[in-house]
Amino acid sequence: MDSAEETTGGYQPWSEVIPDAARRLLVAAVEAFAERGYHATTTRDIAGRAGMSPAALYIHYKTKEELLHRISRIGHDKALEILTSAADRPGTAADRLDAAVRSFVRWHAAHHTTARVVQYELDALAPEHRAEIVALRRRTDAAVRGILAEGVAAGEFDVPDVPGTTLAVLSLCIDVARWFSAAGQRTPDEVGALYADLVLRMVGSPGRPPGPGADRERVQK
């Protein structure tokens, strides 16, 4: 995993994983799962990337699936933290939806390697672990759905189908992890701002004011 990806915005996703050997194995697993997919990755692949022997892996993780579960749990806890923090902040529903989308998209862009594993390897989890992660996903869904419902009740949003719009908003944000590249033309902050504006327009709320020179750029194009 690109170390620059992991430190963007001051966020260290694996800081809670100790000791260092366990953290190195987790980072190596993220790299391997993102590159090859969970099922095509072996424990030998993971240990080799971490510079360790295959036997050393089992000191810290009983199975490959346990590694995936740890990665998925940490990632989904972070997603929930991002969205509930935005939902609980003061301001209008539009302000909170803007903050939720900006921060959620920014995380998926800045940590796209991690996010791809977290968001797209759910079906590889054991049934009990999958149920645990699905419960966390329901809570992230509820955070966004709550913002939308409050916006509708306040007359800020024109959303006839709140559950369906919630799904559309989350899908839009999550998909950033699939295509984002650090070598691209937009930064995570820029993608977050773009998507926040698009989502506000989607729900019938005026987007944030464009930056200086935006009108001139539109005319030139």
N, C-alpha and C positions, 0 to 999 in steps of 0.2 A: 504494500500500500504506500502511495506517495506520502511522505512525511509532511509535505506542504499541505496536502489535503487535510490531514489530521489536525493541523494547528491553525487553520483559517478561523479568524474570529475568536481566537483564544480557547477554542473548545478541544479538549483532549478526551475523546470518547472512551478510551480504555484505561483512564487513570484509576478507576475503581478495581481493576483487575490486578491482583497481586498473587504471588511474587512476580518478579520480572520475567522469569521463564514462562509462566502462564500467560503473561501479556504478549510475549514474543510469539507464542504459539497461536494466540487468538488473532493477532495481526496477520500472521502467515496464513491462517485459515481464511480470513477475509479476502486476502489477495488471491488465493487459490480458488475459492468458491466464485469470486467475481469473474475470474479469467476462464475457468474450466467448467463451472457449474458444480453443485454439491455432489451429484452422483458420480461424476467423472473424476472427482478428486479423491485421492487415497490418503490415509494417515501418513504414509511415507512421504507423499508430496508435501504435506504440511510441515512435518518435522524437518525435511530437507530445507525448505524455505526459511525455517527458523534457525538453521544451523545446529540442529539437535538430532539425536538418534530417534528412530521410531519408538523405542522402548521408553524414552524420556517423556513422550507425549502422554502415555498412560499414567504417569505419576500425577498429572494435573487434570486430565480429562479421561473418563472411563471409555467414551466412545466418540466417534466423529460427530454423531448427532448431538451429543452434549455440548460440543463446541458451537455448533450452529445455534442451539437453544440459547446459550450464553450471549452470543452475538445478537440474536434476534431480540432477546429480552432487554438488553442494554439499549439497542436502537429504538425499540418501541417505547421504552420509558422516556427516552429523550424526546421522541415525537409528541408524546402526551404532555410532557413538561412544556414544550414550545407552545402547543395549542391552548392548554389550560391557562398559561400565563397571559396569553393574548386575550382569551375570553374573560379573564377576571380583572383586567386592567380597567381604569376609568375611561370614560369617553362614550361617544355614540357607537351604535352597532357598526356603522361604516368605519369608524376609527379602529375598532377592534378586529373587524374582518380584514382591514388593510394590514394591520400588524400581524395577524395570524398567517395570512398568505405570504407576506414578505419574509417572515422568519422561517416558515416551513419550507418555502421554496429555496431560500438561501442555504438552509442546512442540507437539503437534498442535492444542491449544486456543489457546495463546498466539500461535501463528504459523499460524493456520488458513488465511489467504490463501495464504501460501507453501506450506503443506502440501497444499492442494487441488491446486495445480499439480504439485507433486512426486509426489503419489500417484496422480493421476487422468489425467495426460497421457502416460503411458508409451508408448502405442501410436503417438503422433505422432513418436517418435524414429526416426531412421534405424536400419537393422538392426544395424550395428556398435555404435552407441550404446545401443540397447535391450539388446543382449547384455551390455554392460558394466554397465548398471544392474540387470539381472536377476541378474548374479553378486553384486552388492552385496546385493540382496534375499535371496538364498540365505544370505548370511552373517548377516543380521539374523534370519532364520528359525532358523538354527543356534544363535544365542545364546539365544533363548527356548526352543527345543527342548532344549538342553542343561540349562537350569534345570529344566524339567519332568521330564526323564529322571532327573536327580539326585534330585529330590524323590520320584519314584516309588521309586527304588532305596533311599532312606533311609526309606521308609514314611511320608513326610510327605503325599504326594499320592495320591489314588485316581484315576488316569487310565489307562483301558484303551487309549486311542488317542492316543499322544503327538503324532504328526504332525498328526492332525486337530484336536487341542486347540490346538496351536501356531497353526494357521491361524485358529482361532476367536478366540484371544487377540489376535493381530495385527490381524485384521479389526475387532474391537471397538475397539481403540485408534485405528486409522487413520480409522475412520468419524467420529470426533469432528470432524475437519477439515471434514467436509461440512456439519454442522449447527450447530457452535458459533458463538455470537455474543457479542461483547463487551458487548452491551446486555442479555444474558440475566441470569438470577438467580444463576447459579453462576460462580465464578471458575475459571481454569485449575487452580489448586491444589485446589479443591473437587471438580472433575470428576475429577482425577487420584486423589484419595483415594477417591471413590465407586467408580471403575472398579477400583482395586486391591482393594478389599474384595469386589467382585463376582467378580473373577477368582479370588481365593483361595477363595471359596466354590465356584466352578465346579470347581476341582480337588480339592475335598474337604478344604481346609485352613480352620480357623476364621478369620474375618475379624478385622481389627484391632479392639481395644476401642473402643466408641462414645465420643464426646466427652461432657463433662458436660451433663446435662439431656436426653440422648437418650431415656432411658426415659420421662421425663415428657412429652416431645413425642409419643412413640408413643401414650401413654395418651390425651392430649388429642385426637389425630387419630381 
